[in-house]
Structure formats: C-alpha cells, structure tokens
Amino acid sequence: WHVILLIFNTFHWWTHTRRSQTWDYFQVGDKLVKEMDHMEAYKIALTTWAKWVDSNIDFSKTRVFFQGVAAVHLDGREWKDPKAKGCLGQTQPVLGPTYPGPSHPGEAIVKSVLSTIEKPVYLLDITLLTQLRKDGHPSIYAGQGPKFVDCSHWCLPGAPDAWNELLYAALL
C-alpha cells in the first residue's frame, strides 16, 4: 500500500430497502442470503472490514478514518413535531445540545466494531451533528419532483462542510 490516508464511509447504503436497494443478496461466509436485517448485515460487514484493517494496514504509514452515521429525518415525532412530514418544510435546526429522539441504531454498531480494532482508527463522529440539522436536506428540491421528499442526503453548503472541518482539524 502506498496510501497515507484512508477514509471509510458506508452507512447510508445499508438503509436502502425494496426498490432503492442496490443489491439482491448478502454473502455471509460461504452462504448467499436473499434477505436479512440490514443492521445485522451492517455489523457483519463492519466486522469484516475491521479484520481487514487490522491485517492489511501499516499504521506507521497510513492514517485511517471512519465517518460515522449521518442521520435521516423521516419522522417528526423524533424532534417533538408529530405533524412534520419528515424534513419537508423544516427551516430551523433542532435547538439545544442534545437530540430529543432515539439514538441512531447504526451509531452503536460503529462504536462497538471500532472498539474491537487493534489499531487506531479515528471516528469522525457526525451523528449528533446531523441529528440536529433536520433543516439541512434537499427535501422536495432534490430534482425528483414534488412528491419525493429527500431527507437522507445533505445540501451544500451545510453539514458536509462541517464534516470536512472536523477531518481537517483531525489531520492537523
């Protein structure tokens, strides 16, 4: 390897189901599985990745970063607005230093798997930062028409710029 910096980011793709799912099968060991819980599959995939990192990366030459889970805003009840239709019409972030909704299921998986890696992988922990930004999504302006509300991707400038600032600070 002649790489000095690796940044991994994968969670978003594990949330897709039905027509937006980009795969038909999961491979677990030698078995092909038609369907399984996506969080279980995510944990298996990250565990495989962690073993690869431990056995293939020379940490004296390469720094490894893992971008944590970016939140989606599909249910207004999470931020105490039960009438909200996801991020549609949201113009203000969630106020305060904590998110009133449940913890993100992918976040616990990331932290659990990263704790098993023998070598230092830096977690760019963006979960809370993105949970607070219910106003930061393209919503109906994603280009797929007014019936499609995109509450999983992010507008620029916005949250991704903050992620870049966090990465930059970690590199200094």
MOWO-V42922 format. One record per run of one state. SS is the DSSP state (2 for helix, 1 for strand, 0 for the rest). FROM is the first residue (numbers start at 1). LEN is the number of residues. Records with the same first field share a line. If there is no record, write none. Layout:
SS = FROM-LEN, FROM-LEN
This chain:
0 = 1-4, 9-2, 16-2, 21-5, 29-2, 34-4, 57-6, 68-8, 80-25, 115-6, 125-2, 132-7, 140-10, 151-8, 172-1
1 = 5-4, 26-3, 31-3, 63-5, 121-4, 139-1, 150-1
2 = 11-5, 18-3, 38-19, 76-4, 105-10, 127-5, 159-13
